[in-house]
Amino acid sequence: MPIWTLHGDGKNIGAGEVVAPGERLSWGRTIGLGGQHVVSMFGATFVFPIIMGLNPQLAVMMSGFCTLFFLLVVKGRVPSYLGTSAAFVGGVAAIRAQGGTTAEVTGAILVSGLVLGFVGIAIHFLGGGVISKALPPVVTGAVVMLIGFNLAPVVAGLYWPQDQWVALIVMVALIVMSVALRGFLGRIAILVALVFGYIFSWVLDRVSGPITSAGGSGAPTEHFRVNWDSVHSASWFGLPPFSDEANGIVGIHAPSFSLTFIVLVLPGVIALVAENAGHVKAVAEITGDDLDPYIGRAIAGDGFATAIASAVGGSPTTTHAENIGVMAATRVYSTAAYVIAGVIAILLGFSPKFGAVMAATPGGVLGGILVVLFGMIGLLGAKIWKENGVDFGNPLNLMPIAAGLIIGIGDTALKFSDTFSLGGIALGTIVLIVMYHFCQFVGSRNPELNRPEPGRRPGSTTGPDTSDDEREEPVAQLT
């Protein structure tokens, strides 16, 4: 970690200047910026653990520890906050649908984190070019799209029915806020919409009384939208609870492992490779630093951080896109601010009352937000295709991607035995990768598929030739 040098007078940033990762402003301003980063990452960091059936208080606490760990791995050169990742939500939903326990969920995520960590080590020694060869944009875009669109039934079947009118209003509010709010508020529109929905649900309870719905637990019951019984009984200071699934308590626990469930979440590793690589390239472009040597470190840091978090029952982590927005707006890329943010998150994690407030978020509010979030994740896949000029007029791209998408989004299953089957995102990802490379191998011998077209390099399967250089790995942010 660097010993941060003071930027200028520590108060002002000159025109055209940025505060570099190894610099800082005055400690008062740095603490304020750290707080901004916590607020920015907060919406996704506690929403996604709730969706995965994990403890949001523990997720926030471990996000702080994981951020500090990540900064150590990258030697303080890559400013980033590691909040909860959405890449594994689809796999976790599949595990839950097959009766998997919370311990099996975190066990599968832990193994995926280790795989991601070792992939990062390999990339560090082999070079970043190996990413684009093994996982070209046409494949990574499709995997990201699978992860988002495969989650549509989770919203439609679980969260939206809990309070459909609140879900609709929160969805509209989030969409309007994301385009109407400016500056910092615009970048935290998810959190603002969450707070709005929470308060709106409380007001409806006071005005119209309880509702009758399934509440996410099976048979319909009459209940208030906002139930703070657990908040009132929670203490102000202490560790997150230890899991007691018999009594419906999820918290700190040891993971357990099932090969079937591990396979279901492994596709998330592909999305996180692209996401972390994109994060590093985005920061490098803005700061002007050469951070390519740190891509492998960033991927490894995120992978092992995910393994550390899930080892105690926490949620998977990723570099957060929201925090890039904060840095771009403030022109402060100091990793000192992220150290402060990590410490603040750890302190928040030591408040069970704070965790109970997060866990009491009404299901209808989550439904309205997740409709937008899951759709955004899916469309990020299309964004990767567009930015890299992927050519779907070429059967080498069209055929394997078409098959993999329908298998993944439609939750098609392939049963091998009574105890092992592949389906949904896992099967779709395997089809995407294997069939894409197989088609490239077979198609390379077909002159009709390799005939150069105007504006395209000979043998290229992507779009127009805009540069002699290799295309960079896309920014694929799932948070």
C-alpha positions as CSV (number, residue, x, y, z in Angstrom):
1,M,0.0,0.0,0.0
2,P,1.3,3.5,-0.8
3,I,2.0,6.2,1.7
4,W,-0.3,8.8,0.2
5,T,1.2,12.1,-0.7
6,L,-0.9,15.3,-0.2
7,H,-2.3,16.6,-3.5
8,G,-1.6,20.3,-3.7
9,D,-2.8,22.1,-0.6
10,G,-5.1,19.1,0.2
11,K,-8.2,21.3,-0.4
12,N,-8.4,22.2,-4.0
13,I,-8.1,20.4,-7.3
14,G,-6.9,22.5,-10.2
15,A,-8.5,22.6,-13.6
16,G,-7.7,19.4,-15.6
17,E,-6.1,17.7,-12.6
18,V,-7.1,14.5,-10.8
19,V,-6.1,13.2,-7.4
20,A,-4.1,10.1,-8.3
21,P,-4.5,6.7,-6.5
22,G,-1.3,7.4,-4.6
23,E,-2.4,10.9,-3.5
24,R,-5.0,12.2,-1.1
25,L,-6.8,15.3,0.0
26,S,-6.9,16.4,3.6
27,W,-8.1,13.6,5.9
28,G,-11.4,15.4,6.6
29,R,-12.2,15.6,2.9
30,T,-10.9,12.0,2.4
31,I,-13.3,10.7,5.1
32,G,-16.2,12.6,3.4
33,L,-15.3,11.0,0.1
34,G,-15.1,7.5,1.8
35,G,-18.6,8.1,3.1
36,Q,-19.8,8.9,-0.4
37,H,-18.4,5.6,-1.7
38,V,-20.2,3.7,0.9
39,V,-23.5,5.4,0.0
40,S,-22.9,4.8,-3.7
41,M,-22.3,1.0,-3.4
42,F,-25.0,0.6,-0.7
43,G,-28.1,-0.2,-2.7
44,A,-26.7,-3.2,-4.6
45,T,-24.6,-4.4,-1.6
46,F,-27.6,-5.0,0.6
47,V,-30.3,-5.7,-2.0
48,F,-28.5,-8.7,-3.7
49,P,-27.8,-10.5,-0.4
50,I,-31.5,-10.3,0.5
51,I,-32.3,-11.7,-3.0
52,M,-29.9,-14.6,-2.5
53,G,-31.2,-15.3,1.0
54,L,-28.0,-14.2,2.8
55,N,-27.6,-11.7,5.6
56,P,-27.3,-8.1,4.4
57,Q,-25.5,-6.9,7.6
58,L,-22.8,-9.6,7.2
59,A,-22.6,-8.7,3.5
60,V,-21.9,-5.0,4.3
61,M,-19.3,-5.9,6.9
62,M,-17.5,-8.3,4.7
63,S,-17.6,-5.9,1.8
64,G,-15.4,-3.6,4.0
65,F,-12.9,-6.3,4.8
66,C,-12.8,-7.5,1.2
67,T,-12.2,-3.9,-0.1
68,L,-9.2,-3.6,2.2
69,F,-7.9,-7.0,1.1
70,F,-8.4,-6.1,-2.6
71,L,-6.4,-2.9,-2.2
72,L,-3.5,-4.9,-0.7
73,V,-3.5,-7.3,-3.6
74,V,-3.4,-4.5,-6.2
75,K,-0.8,-2.6,-4.1
76,G,-3.1,0.4,-3.8
77,R,-2.9,1.1,-7.6
78,V,-6.5,0.3,-8.6
79,P,-9.1,2.4,-6.7
80,S,-12.2,0.2,-6.2
81,Y,-14.9,-0.8,-3.7
82,L,-15.9,-4.5,-3.5
83,G,-19.6,-4.6,-3.0
84,T,-22.0,-7.5,-3.5
85,S,-22.0,-9.0,-7.0
86,A,-25.1,-9.8,-9.0
87,A,-23.3,-12.4,-11.2
88,F,-24.2,-15.3,-9.0
89,V,-27.9,-14.4,-8.3
90,G,-29.2,-16.5,-11.1
91,G,-27.2,-19.5,-10.0
92,V,-28.3,-19.1,-6.4
93,A,-31.9,-18.9,-7.5
94,A,-31.4,-22.2,-9.3
95,I,-29.9,-23.7,-6.2
96,R,-32.8,-22.6,-4.1
97,A,-35.3,-24.0,-6.6
98,Q,-33.6,-27.4,-6.2
99,G,-33.9,-27.3,-2.5
100,G,-30.3,-26.2,-1.7
101,T,-29.5,-24.8,1.7
102,T,-27.8,-21.5,2.5
103,A,-24.6,-23.4,3.4
104,E,-24.6,-25.0,0.0
105,V,-25.2,-21.6,-1.6
106,T,-22.1,-20.1,0.1
107,G,-20.1,-23.3,-0.6
108,A,-20.8,-23.0,-4.3
109,I,-19.9,-19.3,-4.3
110,L,-16.7,-20.0,-2.3
111,V,-15.5,-22.5,-5.0
112,S,-16.3,-20.1,-7.7
113,G,-14.3,-17.4,-5.9
114,L,-11.3,-19.7,-5.7
115,V,-11.6,-20.4,-9.4
116,L,-11.8,-16.7,-10.2
117,G,-8.8,-16.1,-8.0
118,F,-6.7,-18.7,-9.8
119,V,-7.9,-17.4,-13.2
120,G,-6.6,-14.0,-12.1
121,I,-3.2,-15.5,-11.2
122,A,-3.0,-17.2,-14.6
123,I,-3.9,-13.9,-16.4
124,H,-1.2,-12.1,-14.3
125,F,1.5,-14.4,-15.7
126,L,0.1,-15.1,-19.2
127,G,-1.1,-11.5,-20.0
128,G,-4.5,-9.9,-20.5
129,G,-4.7,-11.1,-24.1
130,V,-5.7,-14.6,-23.0
131,I,-9.1,-13.1,-21.9
132,S,-10.1,-12.0,-25.3
133,K,-9.0,-15.3,-26.9
134,A,-10.8,-17.6,-24.5
135,L,-13.8,-15.3,-23.9
136,P,-14.3,-13.0,-26.8
137,P,-16.9,-10.2,-26.6
138,V,-19.5,-12.3,-28.4
139,V,-19.4,-14.9,-25.6
140,T,-19.0,-12.6,-22.6
141,G,-21.9,-10.5,-23.8
142,A,-24.1,-13.6,-24.1
143,V,-23.2,-14.8,-20.7
144,V,-24.0,-11.4,-19.1
145,M,-27.3,-11.4,-21.0
146,L,-28.1,-14.9,-19.6
147,I,-27.4,-13.9,-16.1
148,G,-29.8,-11.0,-16.3
149,F,-32.7,-12.3,-18.3
150,N,-32.7,-15.7,-16.6
151,L,-33.7,-13.9,-13.4
152,A,-37.0,-12.6,-14.8
153,P,-39.1,-15.4,-13.2
154,V,-37.6,-14.5,-9.8
155,V,-39.2,-11.1,-10.0
156,A,-42.4,-12.2,-11.6
157,G,-43.0,-15.2,-9.3
158,L,-41.5,-14.1,-5.9
159,Y,-41.2,-10.3,-5.4
160,W,-43.7,-8.6,-7.7
161,P,-46.8,-10.5,-6.4
162,Q,-46.0,-9.6,-2.8
163,D,-47.3,-6.0,-3.4
164,Q,-47.8,-5.4,-7.1
165,W,-48.9,-1.7,-6.9
166,V,-46.0,-0.7,-4.7
167,A,-43.7,-2.6,-7.0
168,L,-45.1,-0.7,-10.0
169,I,-44.8,2.7,-8.3
170,V,-41.2,2.0,-7.2
171,M,-40.3,0.8,-10.6
172,V,-41.6,4.0,-12.2
173,A,-39.9,6.1,-9.5
174,L,-36.6,4.4,-10.1
175,I,-36.8,4.9,-13.9
176,V,-37.8,8.6,-13.5
177,M,-35.1,9.3,-10.8
178,S,-32.4,7.7,-12.9
179,V,-33.0,10.2,-15.7
180,A,-34.2,13.2,-13.8
181,L,-31.8,13.4,-10.9
182,R,-28.4,15.0,-11.5
183,G,-24.9,14.6,-10.1
184,F,-24.4,12.3,-7.1
185,L,-28.1,11.7,-6.6
186,G,-28.4,10.4,-10.1
187,R,-25.7,7.9,-9.5
188,I,-27.4,6.6,-6.3
189,A,-30.9,6.4,-7.9
190,I,-31.2,2.8,-6.7
191,L,-30.7,3.7,-3.1
192,V,-32.9,6.8,-3.4
193,A,-35.7,4.6,-4.9
194,L,-35.2,2.1,-2.1
195,V,-35.6,4.7,0.6
196,F,-38.7,6.2,-1.2
197,G,-40.3,2.8,-1.5
198,Y,-39.6,1.9,2.1
199,I,-41.2,5.2,3.3
200,F,-44.1,4.9,0.9
201,S,-44.8,1.3,2.1
202,W,-44.8,2.6,5.7
203,V,-47.3,5.4,4.8
204,L,-49.6,2.9,3.1
205,D,-49.6,0.7,6.2
206,R,-50.7,3.7,8.3
207,V,-53.4,4.8,5.8
208,S,-54.8,1.6,4.3
209,G,-53.7,-1.1,6.8
210,P,-52.2,-4.5,6.2
211,I,-52.2,-6.4,2.9
212,T,-52.8,-10.1,2.2
213,S,-50.1,-11.7,0.1
214,A,-47.7,-14.6,0.1
215,G,-44.9,-12.5,1.5
216,G,-42.3,-14.7,-0.2
217,S,-42.9,-17.6,2.2
218,G,-45.7,-19.6,0.7
219,A,-49.3,-19.3,1.7
220,P,-50.9,-15.8,1.7
221,T,-51.1,-14.1,5.0
222,E,-52.3,-10.8,6.3
223,H,-49.4,-8.6,7.3
224,F,-48.0,-5.1,7.3
225,R,-45.7,-4.2,4.4
226,V,-43.0,-2.9,6.9
227,N,-42.5,-5.1,9.9
228,W,-40.0,-3.8,12.4
229,D,-40.4,-6.4,15.1
230,S,-36.9,-7.7,14.6
231,V,-35.6,-4.1,14.4
232,H,-37.0,-3.3,17.9
233,S,-35.5,-6.5,19.4
234,A,-32.0,-6.1,17.8
235,S,-29.2,-4.6,19.7
236,W,-27.3,-1.5,18.5
237,F,-23.8,-3.1,18.6
238,G,-22.7,-6.7,18.0
239,L,-21.8,-9.2,15.4
240,P,-24.2,-10.4,12.8
241,P,-26.2,-13.4,14.0
242,F,-25.2,-16.9,13.6
243,S,-27.4,-19.0,11.3
244,D,-30.3,-20.9,12.7
245,E,-32.3,-22.0,9.7
246,A,-34.8,-23.9,11.8
247,N,-35.9,-20.6,13.2
248,G,-35.4,-18.6,10.0
249,I,-32.2,-16.9,11.0
250,V,-29.5,-16.5,8.4
251,G,-26.1,-15.1,9.3
252,I,-22.6,-16.3,10.0
253,H,-22.2,-20.0,9.0
254,A,-19.8,-22.5,7.6
255,P,-20.3,-23.5,3.9
256,S,-21.0,-27.0,2.6
257,F,-20.3,-28.2,-0.9
258,S,-22.3,-29.9,-3.6
259,L,-20.9,-30.5,-7.1
260,T,-24.3,-30.0,-8.7
261,F,-24.7,-26.6,-7.1
262,I,-21.1,-25.6,-7.8
263,V,-21.7,-26.1,-11.5
264,L,-24.8,-23.8,-11.3
265,V,-22.9,-20.7,-10.2
266,L,-19.6,-21.2,-12.1
267,P,-20.8,-19.2,-15.1
268,G,-20.7,-16.1,-12.9
269,V,-16.9,-16.4,-13.0
270,I,-16.9,-15.5,-16.7
271,A,-18.9,-12.3,-16.1
272,L,-16.6,-11.3,-13.2
273,V,-13.5,-11.7,-15.4
274,A,-14.9,-9.3,-17.9
275,E,-16.2,-7.0,-15.2
276,N,-12.9,-6.6,-13.4
277,A,-10.9,-6.2,-16.5
278,G,-13.3,-3.5,-17.7
279,H,-13.1,-1.7,-14.4
280,V,-9.3,-1.6,-14.5
281,K,-9.3,-0.3,-18.1
282,A,-11.9,2.3,-17.3
283,V,-9.8,3.7,-14.3
284,A,-6.6,3.6,-16.4
285,E,-8.3,5.6,-19.2
286,I,-9.4,8.3,-16.9
287,T,-6.3,8.6,-14.8
288,G,-3.8,8.0,-17.6
289,D,-2.0,5.3,-15.7
290,D,-0.9,2.1,-17.3
291,L,-2.8,-0.4,-15.2
292,D,-2.7,-3.4,-17.6
293,P,-0.1,-5.2,-15.4
294,Y,-2.7,-5.1,-12.6
295,I,-5.7,-6.7,-14.4
296,G,-4.7,-10.2,-13.2
297,R,-4.1,-8.9,-9.7
298,A,-7.6,-7.3,-9.7
299,I,-9.3,-10.4,-10.9
300,A,-7.4,-12.6,-8.4
301,G,-8.1,-10.1,-5.6
302,D,-11.8,-10.1,-6.3
303,G,-11.9,-13.9,-6.5
304,F,-10.1,-14.6,-3.3
305,A,-12.1,-11.8,-1.6
306,T,-15.3,-13.7,-2.7
307,A,-13.9,-16.9,-1.2
308,I,-13.1,-15.1,2.1
309,A,-16.5,-13.5,2.4
310,S,-18.4,-16.8,1.6
311,A,-16.3,-18.8,4.0
312,V,-18.1,-17.1,6.9
313,G,-21.5,-16.9,5.1
314,G,-21.1,-13.6,3.3
315,S,-22.0,-12.7,-0.2
316,P,-19.9,-12.7,-3.4
317,T,-18.0,-9.5,-4.3
318,T,-17.2,-7.4,-7.3
319,T,-15.7,-4.0,-8.3
320,H,-18.6,-1.6,-8.3
321,A,-19.4,0.6,-11.3
322,E,-21.2,3.1,-9.2
323,N,-18.0,4.1,-7.5
324,I,-16.4,4.9,-10.9
325,G,-19.1,7.5,-11.3
326,V,-18.3,9.0,-8.0
327,M,-14.6,9.2,-8.9
328,A,-15.3,10.7,-12.3
329,A,-17.5,13.4,-10.7
330,T,-15.1,14.3,-7.9
331,R,-11.9,13.7,-9.9
332,V,-10.5,11.9,-6.8
333,Y,-9.1,8.5,-7.5
334,S,-7.3,8.2,-4.1
335,T,-7.2,4.7,-2.7
336,A,-7.1,6.4,0.7
337,A,-10.8,7.2,0.3
338,Y,-11.5,3.5,-0.3
339,V,-9.6,2.5,2.8
340,I,-11.9,4.9,4.7
341,A,-15.0,3.4,2.9
342,G,-13.9,-0.1,3.9
343,V,-13.5,0.9,7.6
344,I,-17.0,2.6,7.6
345,A,-18.6,-0.5,6.1
346,I,-17.0,-2.7,8.8
347,L,-18.3,-0.4,11.5
348,L,-21.8,-0.5,10.0
349,G,-21.6,-4.3,10.0
350,F,-21.2,-4.3,13.8
351,S,-24.8,-3.0,14.2
352,P,-27.4,-5.7,14.3
353,K,-30.1,-3.0,14.4
354,F,-28.8,-1.6,11.1
355,G,-28.9,-5.1,9.6
356,A,-32.5,-5.7,10.8
357,V,-33.6,-2.4,9.1
358,M,-32.1,-3.6,5.8
359,A,-33.6,-7.1,6.1
360,A,-37.1,-5.6,6.7
361,T,-37.2,-4.0,3.2
362,P,-40.7,-4.8,1.8
363,G,-40.9,-7.4,-0.9
364,G,-42.9,-5.0,-3.2
365,V,-40.1,-2.5,-3.0
366,L,-37.6,-5.1,-4.0
367,G,-39.8,-6.2,-6.9
368,G,-40.0,-2.8,-8.4
369,I,-36.2,-2.3,-8.2
370,L,-35.3,-5.7,-9.4
371,V,-37.4,-5.4,-12.6
372,V,-35.1,-2.6,-13.6
373,L,-31.8,-4.1,-12.2
374,F,-32.2,-7.5,-13.8
375,G,-33.2,-6.0,-17.1
376,M,-30.1,-3.7,-17.0
377,I,-27.9,-6.7,-16.4
378,G,-29.3,-8.4,-19.4
379,L,-28.9,-5.4,-21.6
380,L,-25.3,-4.9,-20.6
381,G,-24.7,-8.0,-22.7
382,A,-26.1,-6.3,-25.7
383,K,-24.0,-3.2,-24.9
384,I,-20.8,-5.4,-25.0
385,W,-21.9,-6.7,-28.4
386,K,-22.5,-3.2,-29.7
387,E,-19.3,-1.7,-28.4
388,N,-17.3,-4.5,-30.0
389,G,-19.1,-4.6,-33.3
390,V,-20.2,-8.2,-33.0
391,D,-21.5,-9.4,-36.4
392,F,-24.5,-11.6,-36.1
393,G,-24.8,-11.8,-39.9
394,N,-22.0,-14.4,-39.6
395,P,-23.3,-17.9,-38.6
396,L,-20.0,-18.4,-36.6
397,N,-21.5,-16.0,-34.1
398,L,-25.2,-16.3,-34.7
399,M,-25.7,-20.1,-34.4
400,P,-24.0,-21.0,-31.1
401,I,-25.1,-17.8,-29.4
402,A,-28.7,-18.3,-30.4
403,A,-28.7,-21.8,-29.0
404,G,-27.0,-20.9,-25.7
405,L,-29.3,-17.9,-25.1
406,I,-32.5,-19.9,-25.4
407,I,-31.2,-22.7,-23.3
408,G,-30.1,-20.3,-20.6
409,I,-33.0,-17.9,-20.5
410,G,-35.6,-20.6,-20.9
411,D,-34.1,-22.7,-18.0
412,T,-33.7,-25.8,-20.2
413,A,-32.3,-28.7,-18.3
414,L,-30.2,-31.7,-19.2
415,K,-30.6,-34.6,-16.7
416,F,-27.6,-36.9,-16.3
417,S,-28.9,-38.8,-13.2
418,D,-31.3,-38.5,-10.3
419,T,-28.7,-36.5,-8.4
420,F,-27.0,-34.5,-11.2
421,S,-28.4,-32.2,-13.9
422,L,-27.4,-29.1,-15.8
423,G,-29.8,-26.4,-16.7
424,G,-30.4,-22.7,-17.1
425,I,-27.4,-20.4,-16.9
426,A,-24.9,-23.3,-16.4
427,L,-26.0,-25.3,-19.4
428,G,-26.4,-22.2,-21.5
429,T,-22.9,-21.0,-20.7
430,I,-21.4,-24.4,-21.6
431,V,-23.2,-24.4,-24.9
432,L,-22.1,-20.8,-25.6
433,I,-18.4,-21.4,-25.0
434,V,-18.0,-24.9,-26.3
435,M,-20.1,-24.5,-29.5
436,Y,-18.6,-21.0,-30.2
437,H,-15.0,-22.4,-30.3
438,F,-16.1,-25.5,-32.1
439,C,-17.8,-23.4,-34.7
440,Q,-14.6,-21.3,-35.1
441,F,-12.6,-24.5,-35.6
442,V,-15.0,-26.0,-38.1
443,G,-15.8,-22.7,-39.8
444,S,-12.1,-21.9,-40.4
445,R,-12.2,-24.5,-43.1
446,N,-15.2,-23.1,-44.8
447,P,-14.1,-20.4,-47.3
448,E,-17.7,-19.0,-47.5
449,L,-17.6,-18.0,-43.8
450,N,-14.1,-16.5,-44.0
451,R,-14.5,-14.4,-47.2
452,P,-13.6,-10.8,-46.2
453,E,-16.4,-8.2,-46.5
454,P,-16.0,-4.5,-47.2
455,G,-14.7,-2.7,-44.1
456,R,-13.9,-5.9,-42.2
457,R,-10.5,-7.6,-41.7
458,P,-10.1,-11.0,-43.4
459,G,-11.2,-13.7,-41.0
460,S,-12.8,-11.3,-38.5
461,T,-16.1,-12.4,-36.9
462,T,-16.8,-9.0,-35.4
463,G,-17.8,-5.7,-37.0
464,P,-16.0,-3.1,-39.1
465,D,-12.2,-2.7,-38.9
466,T,-11.8,0.6,-37.0
467,S,-8.2,0.0,-35.8
468,D,-5.2,-2.1,-36.4
469,D,-5.0,-2.7,-32.6
470,E,-6.8,-5.5,-30.8
471,R,-10.1,-4.5,-29.2
472,E,-10.0,-4.0,-25.5
473,E,-12.1,-6.2,-23.2
474,P,-15.5,-4.4,-22.6
475,V,-16.6,-2.9,-19.4
476,A,-19.3,-5.3,-18.2
477,Q,-20.6,-4.1,-14.8
478,L,-23.3,-6.1,-13.2
479,T,-24.0,-3.9,-10.2
